[in-house]
Amino acid sequence: MTRKSFFHYLMKFREEPPRDELAAFANHAFKDHSFPKMADQYDEISRYLEMNGSYLPSMSVFDEAWERYIEEA
């Protein structure tokens, strides 16, 4: 069985206004039309965010979201 993409997982945290950094990340990723929406590999998403994720205050926001994604997969 294949797991859903990280983007698909992240979308469940969207909210306006965002209550925390995870919700803000989800909102920004939703608006980022270049985000790798089908990716489920840490390295691919991490590389993308390092180059294009200026909306992230810190990569630790992604790392924490990724850990939750793996735990819930």
SULMO-V615962 format. One record per residue. N is the residue number from 0. SS is DSSP state (helix for helix, strand for strand, loop for the rest). PSI is psi in radians with two decimals (* if undefined). OMEGA is omega as a letter, one per 30 degrees, with the letter a starting at -180 (999 if undefined). Layout:
BEGIN
((N,SS,PSI,OMEGA) (N,SS,PSI,OMEGA))
END
This chain:
BEGIN
((0,loop,2.34,l) (1,loop,2.49,l) (2,loop,2.79,l) (3,loop,2.76,a) (4,loop,2.77,l) (5,helix,-0.73,l) (6,helix,-0.82,a) (7,helix,-0.75,l) (8,helix,-0.81,a) (9,helix,-0.55,a) (10,helix,-0.38,l) (11,helix,-0.19,a) (12,helix,0.00,l) (13,loop,2.43,l) (14,loop,2.58,l) (15,loop,2.21,f) (16,loop,2.68,a) (17,loop,2.37,a) (18,loop,-0.27,a) (19,loop,3.14,a) (20,helix,-0.56,l) (21,helix,-0.77,l) (22,helix,-0.71,l) (23,helix,-0.74,l) (24,helix,-0.83,a) (25,helix,-0.76,l) (26,helix,-0.79,a) (27,helix,-0.73,l) (28,helix,-0.68,l) (29,helix,-0.68,a) (30,helix,-0.20,a) (31,loop,1.69,a) (32,loop,-0.23,l) (33,loop,-0.09,a) (34,loop,2.38,a) (35,loop,1.49,a) (36,loop,-0.43,a) (37,loop,-0.05,a) (38,loop,2.49,l) (39,loop,0.35,l) (40,loop,2.26,a) (41,helix,-0.86,a) (42,helix,-0.75,a) (43,helix,-0.80,a) (44,helix,-0.73,l) (45,helix,-0.80,l) (46,helix,-0.77,l) (47,helix,-0.83,a) (48,helix,-0.60,l) (49,helix,-0.57,a) (50,helix,-0.53,a) (51,helix,-0.04,a) (52,loop,0.86,a) (53,loop,-0.30,l) (54,loop,-0.16,l) (55,loop,2.20,l) (56,loop,-0.46,a) (57,loop,2.57,l) (58,helix,-0.29,l) (59,helix,-0.46,l) (60,helix,-0.80,l) (61,helix,-0.80,a) (62,helix,-0.73,l) (63,helix,-0.73,l) (64,helix,-0.69,l) (65,helix,-0.75,l) (66,helix,-0.71,l) (67,helix,-0.73,l) (68,helix,-0.81,a) (69,helix,-0.75,a) (70,helix,-0.63,a) (71,helix,-0.15,a) (72,loop,*,999))
END
